[in-house]
Amino acid sequence: MIRDVMVWLDGSASDEIRLAAVADLAKRLESQVVIGLYLNVLPLPGPIDGDPTAGTVEQASKVGDAMEGAFAKRLQLLDRMVEIRRFDVLSDDVANIAAREARSADTFVALRPNGAMDPERLVEGVLFGSGRNVYLVPEAERPKIAFDRIMIAWNGSREAARALAEAMPFLHKAEQVFVVVVTSEHPTEEEAIVGIDAVNHLRHHGIHAGLDRIKSHPNEVGNSLMDEAGRRKADLIVMGGYSHARLRERLLGGVTYSLMHEAPIPLLMAH
């Protein structure tokens, strides 16, 4: 069950997009608590590049106080128990603190990393450092939050298994679930059986899922998954998030990057 949902807030216009997504998410999943995470970034001490007019820590703290009060009022409109977690931090600490706080929530909601909006380092920090799932929504005035048709990108990896486990509360709400396996043009014997295990596991949980295999060039896997999601009119893509530590993960990491930045529908990712 998804009992508490955490959302990152920064005081920008994008807060309304995130909060709209959280409101729908909490309602559909019957979540009881919404936690707003506000990381108030402090300036480095002393003048920056010789500019004596640069903001001070004291000024930044006052801005943070005002923001925190505004967030508290806005969160009260969600008709849920709410909590504000505010930390005054240096910019280098943003990802680590976000990951630490996300460990005590069931789901972390953010926008897809996109330019100056949700920082890529924050999203990746939570994805790879929290042990929790990240629910990423496209930047839209009112993002569509639905779980009627969920697509699971499956390759039999640890990361895919982690994402599948984290997605169970969402999958139980779905009307249709389909497991999609991407294979090469000439599938190996191992590729030919990948996905059956995931379908059987879902069946054990009372979730009936279809299995589909699509062929793709290794450099086009991300686009192939997005095309398949569009063809099936999926509301949500579930997939493992890959880091870049090992050669195999480096190759698959491009898929993570591609969907994180380009997927037109929400993603549920876990590592």
N, C-alpha and C positions, 0 to 999 in steps of 0.2 A: 504494500500500500504506500501511496505517496501522501504522507501526513504533513510534511512541511516543505515548502518551496522557497528557495532563495533567489532573489533577483538583484542584479547589480544596478545601482543608481549613481548617476554622476552630475545631475543638475542640468543636463542638456535637454533639448527637445526630444531626443530619443527615449527619454524616460517614459513618456506617454506610450510609446510603442511597446516597450518592455512590460509596462504595467498592464496594458490591454491584453498582452499575451498571458501574463500571470493570472489576471482575473479569469480569463476563459479556462486556462489550465487548471486552476484551483477548483473551479466550479465543476468541470467535467470529471476530475479525479476525486472530488469531495475532500480536498485537502483542508486541514484545519488551521494551519498557520502559514502566513507569508512573512518572510524575513527580507528586509531591505538591507543590502550591503552597500555602505557608502565609504569609499576610501578617499579621504580628503588629502590630496597631495600637497605637501609642504615644500616651500622653496628651500634651496640649499642656503645655509647661513652665509651671511656676508654679501657684498655687492657682486652681481653677476657681470662679468666682462667690464668691470669698472663702472657699472651703472648704479649709483647710490640710491636711485629711486625704485630699485627692484623691491617686490613685495617682501614683507617680513613674515616670520613664523607667526607672530602675534596677529597680524592682519589675516593670514590664511586661517588661523584658528577661529577668528570671528566670523569669517565667511562660512566656515564649516558649521558653526553653531546655527547660523541662519538657515543653511541648507538642511540640516538635521531637523529643525523645526518644521520646515516646509514639507519634507518627506513624511514626517509623522502625520501631518494633516492629510496629505494625499493618500497615504496607505489606509487611513481610516475609512476611505470610501469603498474599500474592497469588500466590506462586510465579512471579514475574517479576523481572527486573532492575528495581530501584527507585531512585529519586532523590528527595531532599527539597530543595526550594528555599525557603528561609526568608528573609524580609526584614522588618526592623523599619521600619515606615512610619507616616506620619501619615494620618489618614482620607482627606484630600483626594487622596492619591496612590494609593489602592487601585486604581482603575480603570486608570490609566495604566500602573502596574507590572504588573498582571495582563495587560494587552494586550501589553506588551513581552515578557513571558515566554512568552505563548502563541504568539508568532511562531516559536518554536523547537520546537514540537510539532505533530504531525499533526492532533490533535483535542483540544478543550478540553471537559471534562465538568463540568456544573453542574446544579443543580436549577432548575426554572422559578422566576423571581423571584416570591416569595410572602411578603409581609409581612416578618418579621424573619429569614427564612431567607436564601437567596442574594440579596445586595443587587442591586437592579436596575441600579445604576450599574456594578457589576462585570461583570455579564453583558453589558450594552450596551457597556461599554468594550472587552471582548474581541471582541464581535461586530463593532463598527464600527472598531476600531483595530488588530486583530491580523493581518488578512488570512487568517485560518484559520477553519475551521468550528467552530461551537459545537454540542455535543450536549446538549440539555436534556431532563431526565427529570422526570416528575411526582413529587411527593413521595409516595412509597409505601414501605411496609416493605421490599418486595423488588420494585423496578420491573422490569417485563417488558422485557427486551432481546432483540429478535428482528428479523430482516431478511427474513422470508419474503415479506411483502407490503409493498412500499414505494410510497407515493403521492408524486408530484412535483407541486407547485403551480407551474404554468408560465405566465408572461405575456410571455415574449420579452425581458425586461429584462436589463441587465448583471448585476444582483444575482441573478436567477434562473439565469443562465448560470454565475455563480460558484458558486452552491450545487450546481448539477448537476455541475460539475467536481469539487468537493470530495467529492461523494457517490459517485463512481465505485467506490471499494473496497467500499462498502456495497451498491451496486446489483449488483455482480458476485456477491454472496452470495444475492441474492433469488431466490425462485421465481417471483414475479409483480411486475411493475413497471407502473404506470399513470400516465400524464401527464394531469393534470386542468387544464383551462383554464376560468376563470370568465369568462362573457360577460354583457353586458347583456341585457335582455329582447328587444331588437331588435339583434342583432349587426351590426356593420359588416363591410364586405368584409375589412378587415384582421383583425378578430377571427375571421372564419370560417376563416382559414388558420393562425392562431397554434397552435403545438403540433406541426404536421407536421414542422417543422425539428428539434424536440427528439427526436421519435420516430426520425427518420432518423439523427440524430447518435448516439443510443443504439444503433441497429442497427449502425452502423459499429464500435462497440465490442463487438459480440457480445451486446448486451442487447436482448431483444425486449420492447417495451413497447406497451401499449394506449393509446389516446387517447380521452378523454371530455371533453365540454363540458357545463358546468352553468350555468344562468342564475341570476343573483342581483342583487338591488339593491345598489348600491355600499356602502351602510351595513351590509350583511349578509354580505359576502364571507367574513370570518373564520368566522362560524357555518356558512356553506354549506360551506366547506372541511372543517371539523370533522365536519359531518354526513356528508359524502361519505366521509371517512376511516372513520367508524363503519360506514357502509353496506358498505364494501368490506373491513372488518375489517383495516385497515392496521395494521402494526406500527410504522411510522415515516413521518413527513411530512418531505419535503425542500422547502425554500423559501428564497428570497432574503430577507434582512433589510433593511428600508428605514429610512433615517434620516429626519429631518424638515427637511432643508435646503431643498428645493425644493417648490413647490406640489404637483406630481404625487406626489412622495414623501410629502408630508404627508398626502395623501388615502390613499395606500396604507400609510402608517405605522400607521394604525389596525389593519390586518390583522396586521402584525408584532406590535403590542402585544397584540392579542386572543389570538393563538395562543401567544405567549410566556407569557401568564398563565393561559390556560384550556385549552390542548390536553390531552386526557386520555391521549395517547400521546406517546412521545418525538419531539422535533423535531431535525432537522439543519438549521442555518441558517448562511448565510454572506453576507457583504457585499462 
